[in-house]
Amino acid sequence: MPKRKNATRSDGRIAVQIYLGIGEDGKRKVKTVYGKTQKEANEKAAELRAQLGRGLDISKMKDSFKDWSKLFLSVQKKKLTDSEYTTKSKRIEFFYDYIGDFQLNAVKVFQIETALIDLAKENPFTGKPTADKTLRAYRQCCSQVFSFAIKNRAIEFNPADLAEIPKNAPKNERRALTEAERKWIQNLSDDNRAKCPAMVAMFCGLRRGEMSALTWNDVDLSNKILTVNKSYDFKSKNIKSPKTAAGVRKIPIPDVLVEYLKSEPRKSIYVCRSAKNKMITDMGWKRLLDSLMLDLEMQNGNREGKKKKKCAPEPTVFTIQKFGWHDLRHTYATILFEAGVDVLTAQYLLGHASAETTMKIYTHLSDAQKERSIVKLNEFVSENGAFKSDSSQTG
């Protein structure tokens, strides 16, 4: 029996129609593929039939990245806080200029890499180069859209997972405070408002929003337990349930923090308070950090030949290494690691939604520990000649 030949169109292409079934409107649905030759058209038709056989929804393949991202975000809005949703939306929308109008199955890896390269050079929201960690967060948001489409059987391949981060992207990793820096905070005057949140973040690992909403009713000094059951959302300016799916968590309070909190005057219902004894706002946290850094510089920096007045008209030249509130939380994670706390327990105490986040921190800390151990070994061998032959020994 001779092979079937399809009619040639006026533009010279050969069209082959594939029956997709009956649509929701009751009408017959077909998909047309084209080829310069009958063989090419048949091969495309065969691939389409194979995709149908694997359960792919062919009708959704023509939808763009923008279409799928909006559907994905509509689902995410029910799961995320307002600030998390806003951040995720902005990161996904960044890719619209590069792949927004492309059909999802037509997006190439190089297009996503091009977007990441441009983002590395300049972040549209800050006007500055984008750090490696932030680039990975953008790529993850983009990847989640493709994964959502794969889950819904629209495509089979996720190009974002293969997109590489520019190697020259600046590193902006969190750091743990040194032992000396921890002592600096503990030695601050008790009437310094910045000391309380610094101590709570460093010894209980709370986020800024969790510290803003923390009240004295959440602190049980007798049983040495701090309960995290709410968080302040700086975007919506509302108190909400804790940030992640980890939910309410009870954190043991170390003795050093128990003794400090016992002596802390309760001028407000809030443990960490503003200058007016109210909840600390987003701007309040920034000003408090600036004040903390200045205090630490004045007390511990190399001030020889420099002005010692905190309110000097000239900008302060810092001789100490600055840190942020989240670095104090990272310090708590480091303390847990050094104390031998297992990953699942650390995940709970830190309030991470998944153990993967905690594992990344632990892996980084473990690698750093190995590097320090190797340095110590090299120093020991160099100083003591531990592996030199001893002529007095035989055998």
C-alpha positions as CSV (number, residue, x, y, z in Angstrom):
1,M,0.0,0.0,0.0
2,P,1.6,3.3,-1.0
3,K,2.4,5.8,1.7
4,R,0.0,8.6,2.3
5,K,1.0,12.0,1.0
6,N,-0.4,15.2,2.3
7,A,-1.2,18.2,0.1
8,T,1.5,20.8,-0.4
9,R,0.5,24.3,0.7
10,S,1.0,27.5,-1.4
11,D,4.2,28.3,0.7
12,G,5.7,24.9,-0.2
13,R,5.3,23.3,3.2
14,I,3.4,20.1,3.9
15,A,0.9,20.0,6.7
16,V,-0.1,17.0,8.8
17,Q,-3.0,17.2,11.2
18,I,-3.2,15.3,14.5
19,Y,-6.5,14.7,16.2
20,L,-6.4,15.7,19.9
21,G,-10.0,14.8,20.9
22,I,-13.1,16.8,21.8
23,G,-12.6,20.1,23.6
24,E,-14.6,21.5,26.5
25,D,-16.8,23.3,24.0
26,G,-17.7,20.0,22.3
27,K,-15.8,20.8,19.2
28,R,-13.2,18.6,17.5
29,K,-9.6,19.7,18.3
30,V,-6.6,19.2,16.0
31,K,-3.0,20.2,16.0
32,T,-1.2,20.9,12.7
33,V,2.5,20.4,12.2
34,Y,4.5,21.5,9.1
35,G,7.5,20.2,7.2
36,K,9.5,21.2,4.1
37,T,9.2,17.5,3.0
38,Q,6.7,14.7,3.7
39,K,9.3,13.0,5.8
40,E,9.9,16.0,8.0
41,A,6.2,16.5,8.5
42,N,5.7,12.9,9.4
43,E,8.5,12.9,11.9
44,K,7.1,15.9,13.6
45,A,3.7,14.2,13.7
46,A,5.2,11.1,15.2
47,E,6.9,13.1,17.9
48,L,3.6,14.8,18.7
49,R,1.8,11.5,18.9
50,A,4.5,10.2,21.3
51,Q,4.1,13.2,23.5
52,L,0.4,12.6,23.6
53,G,1.1,9.0,24.5
54,R,3.2,10.2,27.5
55,G,0.3,12.2,28.8
56,L,1.4,15.7,27.7
57,D,-1.3,18.3,27.3
58,I,-0.5,19.5,23.8
59,S,-3.0,22.3,23.9
60,K,-1.0,24.0,26.7
61,M,2.3,24.0,24.8
62,K,1.4,27.2,23.0
63,D,1.0,29.1,26.2
64,S,3.9,31.4,27.0
65,F,6.2,31.6,30.0
66,K,4.3,34.7,31.1
67,D,1.0,32.8,30.9
68,W,2.3,29.9,33.0
69,S,4.0,32.2,35.5
70,K,0.8,34.1,36.2
71,L,-1.0,30.7,36.8
72,F,1.9,29.6,39.0
73,L,1.8,32.9,41.1
74,S,-1.9,32.6,41.5
75,V,-1.4,29.3,43.3
76,Q,1.6,30.6,45.3
77,K,-0.3,33.6,46.6
78,K,-2.4,31.3,48.7
79,K,0.7,29.8,50.3
80,L,3.1,32.8,50.8
81,T,3.1,35.9,53.0
82,D,2.6,39.2,51.2
83,S,6.3,40.0,51.3
84,E,7.3,36.6,50.0
85,Y,4.8,36.8,47.2
86,T,6.0,40.2,46.2
87,T,9.6,39.1,46.1
88,K,8.8,36.0,44.1
89,S,6.7,38.0,41.6
90,K,9.4,40.6,41.0
91,R,12.0,37.9,40.4
92,I,9.8,36.0,37.9
93,E,8.7,39.1,36.1
94,F,12.4,40.0,35.6
95,F,12.5,37.2,33.0
96,Y,9.6,38.6,31.0
97,D,11.9,40.8,28.8
98,Y,13.9,37.7,27.9
99,I,11.4,34.8,27.6
100,G,8.0,36.2,28.6
101,D,6.3,35.9,25.2
102,F,8.0,32.6,24.2
103,Q,6.1,29.4,24.2
104,L,7.2,27.4,27.2
105,N,8.5,24.5,25.2
106,A,10.5,26.9,23.0
107,V,12.6,28.6,25.7
108,K,16.3,27.8,25.5
109,V,18.9,27.5,28.2
110,F,21.0,30.3,26.7
111,Q,18.1,32.8,27.0
112,I,17.9,32.2,30.7
113,E,21.7,32.5,31.0
114,T,21.6,35.8,29.1
115,A,19.1,37.1,31.6
116,L,21.3,36.0,34.5
117,I,24.4,37.6,33.0
118,D,22.6,40.9,32.6
119,L,21.3,40.6,36.1
120,A,24.7,39.9,37.5
121,K,26.0,43.2,35.9
122,E,23.1,45.3,37.3
123,N,20.1,44.5,39.4
124,P,17.2,46.6,38.2
125,F,15.9,47.3,41.7
126,T,19.3,48.3,43.3
127,G,21.3,49.5,40.3
128,K,24.2,47.4,41.6
129,P,25.8,44.1,40.6
130,T,23.8,41.1,41.8
131,A,25.4,38.7,44.3
132,D,25.8,35.0,43.5
133,K,23.3,33.9,46.2
134,T,20.6,36.3,44.8
135,L,21.2,35.1,41.2
136,R,20.5,31.6,42.4
137,A,17.3,32.8,44.0
138,Y,16.2,34.4,40.7
139,R,17.0,31.2,38.8
140,Q,15.1,29.1,41.3
141,C,12.0,31.3,40.9
142,C,12.2,30.9,37.1
143,S,12.8,27.1,37.5
144,Q,9.7,26.8,39.7
145,V,7.5,28.1,36.8
146,F,8.8,25.4,34.5
147,S,8.5,22.7,37.2
148,F,4.9,23.8,37.7
149,A,4.3,23.3,34.0
150,I,6.0,19.9,34.0
151,K,3.9,18.9,37.0
152,N,0.8,19.8,35.0
153,R,2.0,17.8,31.9
154,A,2.5,20.8,29.6
155,I,6.3,20.2,29.0
156,E,8.9,17.7,29.8
157,F,12.1,19.8,30.1
158,N,13.2,22.5,32.6
159,P,15.8,24.7,30.9
160,A,16.3,26.9,34.0
161,D,17.9,23.9,35.8
162,L,20.7,23.8,33.3
163,A,21.3,27.6,33.2
164,E,24.7,28.4,34.8
165,I,25.3,31.3,37.2
166,P,28.0,33.7,36.0
167,K,31.3,32.8,37.6
168,N,32.3,36.4,38.2
169,A,29.2,37.2,40.3
170,P,30.2,38.7,43.6
171,K,29.9,36.5,46.7
172,N,27.7,37.9,49.5
173,E,27.6,35.1,52.0
174,R,26.4,35.4,55.6
175,R,29.1,35.2,58.2
176,A,29.2,34.1,61.8
177,L,30.6,36.5,64.4
178,T,34.0,35.6,65.8
179,E,34.3,34.8,69.5
180,A,35.7,38.3,70.1
181,E,32.7,39.9,68.4
182,R,30.3,37.8,70.4
183,K,32.0,39.1,73.6
184,W,31.7,42.7,72.3
185,I,27.9,42.3,72.2
186,Q,27.8,40.6,75.6
187,N,29.9,43.4,77.1
188,L,27.7,46.2,75.8
189,S,26.0,48.3,78.5
190,D,22.7,46.9,79.6
191,D,21.0,50.2,78.8
192,N,21.9,49.9,75.2
193,R,18.7,49.1,73.3
194,A,20.6,47.3,70.5
195,K,22.0,44.8,73.0
196,C,18.7,43.0,73.6
197,P,17.8,42.1,70.0
198,A,21.5,41.3,69.3
199,M,21.5,38.8,72.2
200,V,18.2,37.3,71.2
201,A,19.3,36.9,67.5
202,M,22.7,35.5,68.5
203,F,21.5,33.0,71.1
204,C,18.0,32.0,69.8
205,G,18.3,32.7,66.1
206,L,15.2,34.8,65.6
207,R,14.6,36.8,62.4
208,R,13.9,40.5,62.6
209,G,10.1,40.1,62.1
210,E,10.0,37.5,64.8
211,M,11.9,39.7,67.2
212,S,9.6,42.7,66.4
213,A,6.5,40.6,67.4
214,L,8.2,38.9,70.4
215,T,6.5,39.8,73.7
216,W,7.4,39.0,77.3
217,N,4.5,36.6,77.4
218,D,6.4,34.5,74.9
219,V,9.4,34.2,77.2
220,D,9.4,31.7,80.0
221,L,12.6,32.4,82.0
222,S,11.7,29.8,84.7
223,N,11.7,27.0,82.2
224,K,14.2,28.7,79.9
225,I,11.9,28.5,76.9
226,L,11.2,31.1,74.2
227,T,8.1,30.6,72.0
228,V,8.1,31.9,68.4
229,N,4.4,32.0,67.5
230,K,4.1,35.1,65.3
231,S,6.1,37.5,63.1
232,Y,5.7,41.1,62.0
233,D,5.4,41.5,58.2
234,F,7.2,44.8,57.3
235,K,5.4,45.1,53.9
236,S,1.8,44.7,55.0
237,K,2.6,46.1,58.5
238,N,0.6,43.2,60.1
239,I,1.5,40.5,62.6
240,K,1.2,37.1,61.1
241,S,1.9,33.5,61.8
242,P,5.6,32.4,61.6
243,K,7.3,32.8,58.3
244,T,7.6,29.2,57.2
245,A,5.7,26.0,57.3
246,A,7.8,25.1,60.4
247,G,5.1,26.9,62.4
248,V,5.3,27.6,66.1
249,R,8.6,26.6,67.7
250,K,9.9,26.5,71.2
251,I,13.5,27.4,71.6
252,P,15.7,26.7,74.7
253,I,17.2,29.8,76.1
254,P,20.9,29.5,77.0
255,D,21.8,30.5,80.5
256,V,23.8,33.6,79.4
257,L,20.7,34.9,77.7
258,V,18.4,33.9,80.7
259,E,20.6,36.0,83.1
260,Y,20.6,38.9,80.8
261,L,16.8,38.9,80.2
262,K,16.2,38.7,83.9
263,S,18.0,42.0,84.4
264,E,16.3,43.6,81.3
265,P,13.8,46.3,82.4
266,R,10.3,45.6,81.1
267,K,9.4,49.0,79.7
268,S,7.2,47.6,77.0
269,I,5.2,44.5,76.2
270,Y,7.8,43.9,73.5
271,V,11.1,42.2,74.4
272,C,12.9,44.1,71.6
273,R,11.6,47.7,71.7
274,S,11.9,51.0,69.9
275,A,13.0,54.2,71.5
276,K,9.3,54.9,72.3
277,N,8.9,51.4,73.8
278,K,6.9,50.3,70.8
279,M,7.4,47.6,68.1
280,I,10.5,48.1,66.0
281,T,9.7,48.9,62.4
282,D,11.8,48.2,59.3
283,M,13.5,51.6,59.4
284,G,13.9,51.2,63.1
285,W,15.9,48.0,62.6
286,K,18.2,49.8,60.2
287,R,18.8,52.7,62.5
288,L,19.3,50.4,65.5
289,L,22.0,48.4,63.5
290,D,23.8,51.7,62.6
291,S,23.8,52.7,66.2
292,L,25.0,49.2,67.3
293,M,27.9,49.3,64.7
294,L,28.9,52.8,65.9
295,D,28.9,51.7,69.6
296,L,31.0,48.6,68.8
297,E,33.4,50.7,66.7
298,M,33.8,53.3,69.5
299,Q,34.5,50.6,72.1
300,N,36.5,48.1,70.2
301,G,37.8,49.7,67.0
302,N,41.3,51.0,66.4
303,R,40.5,54.6,67.3
304,E,44.1,55.9,67.4
305,G,44.3,59.3,65.7
306,K,40.6,59.2,64.9
307,K,37.7,61.1,66.4
308,K,36.2,59.4,69.4
309,K,32.9,61.3,69.3
310,K,30.0,59.1,68.2
311,C,28.2,62.2,66.7
312,A,31.2,63.6,64.9
313,P,30.2,65.6,61.8
314,E,32.5,63.6,59.5
315,P,31.4,60.0,58.6
316,T,32.9,57.4,60.8
317,V,35.8,55.4,59.3
318,F,35.2,51.9,60.6
319,T,38.1,49.7,61.6
320,I,35.9,46.8,62.7
321,Q,34.2,44.4,60.2
322,K,30.5,45.3,60.0
323,F,27.7,42.7,60.2
324,G,24.0,42.6,59.9
325,W,21.1,41.2,61.9
326,H,20.9,38.1,59.8
327,D,24.6,37.5,60.5
328,L,23.7,37.2,64.2
329,R,21.1,34.5,63.2
330,H,23.8,32.8,61.2
331,T,26.0,32.9,64.3
332,Y,23.3,31.0,66.1
333,A,23.3,28.4,63.4
334,T,27.1,28.1,63.8
335,I,26.7,27.7,67.6
336,L,24.3,24.8,66.9
337,F,26.8,23.2,64.5
338,E,29.7,23.6,66.9
339,A,27.6,22.1,69.7
340,G,26.9,19.0,67.7
341,V,23.1,19.6,67.2
342,D,21.8,17.4,64.5
343,V,20.4,18.8,61.2
344,L,16.7,18.1,61.9
345,T,16.8,19.7,65.4
346,A,18.6,22.7,63.9
347,Q,16.0,22.9,61.2
348,Y,13.3,23.1,63.9
349,L,15.1,25.6,66.0
350,L,15.9,27.9,63.1
351,G,12.4,27.6,61.7
352,H,13.5,26.5,58.2
353,A,10.7,25.1,56.0
354,S,13.0,22.3,54.8
355,A,16.0,20.4,56.0
356,E,17.8,21.3,52.7
357,T,18.2,24.9,53.8
358,T,19.7,23.8,57.1
359,M,21.9,21.2,55.4
360,K,23.4,23.9,53.1
361,I,24.5,25.9,56.1
362,Y,25.9,22.8,57.9
363,T,27.7,21.7,54.8
364,H,29.3,25.2,54.4
365,L,30.3,25.2,58.0
366,S,31.7,21.7,57.8
367,D,33.8,22.6,54.8
368,A,35.1,25.6,56.6
369,Q,36.0,23.5,59.6
370,K,37.9,21.1,57.4
371,E,39.9,23.9,55.9
372,R,40.8,25.2,59.4
373,S,41.9,21.7,60.4
374,I,44.2,21.4,57.4
375,V,45.7,24.8,58.2
376,K,46.3,23.8,61.8
377,L,47.8,20.5,60.7
378,N,50.2,22.3,58.3
379,E,51.2,24.7,61.0
380,F,51.8,21.9,63.5
381,V,53.9,19.9,61.0
382,S,56.0,23.0,60.1
383,E,56.6,24.0,63.7
384,N,57.3,20.5,65.2
385,G,58.6,18.5,62.3
386,A,56.1,15.8,63.2
387,F,57.0,13.6,60.2
388,K,60.8,14.0,60.2
389,S,62.8,10.8,60.5
390,D,64.3,10.2,64.0
391,S,67.8,8.7,63.7
392,S,67.5,7.5,67.3
393,Q,64.7,5.2,66.4
394,T,65.3,1.9,64.6
395,G,63.2,-0.8,63.2
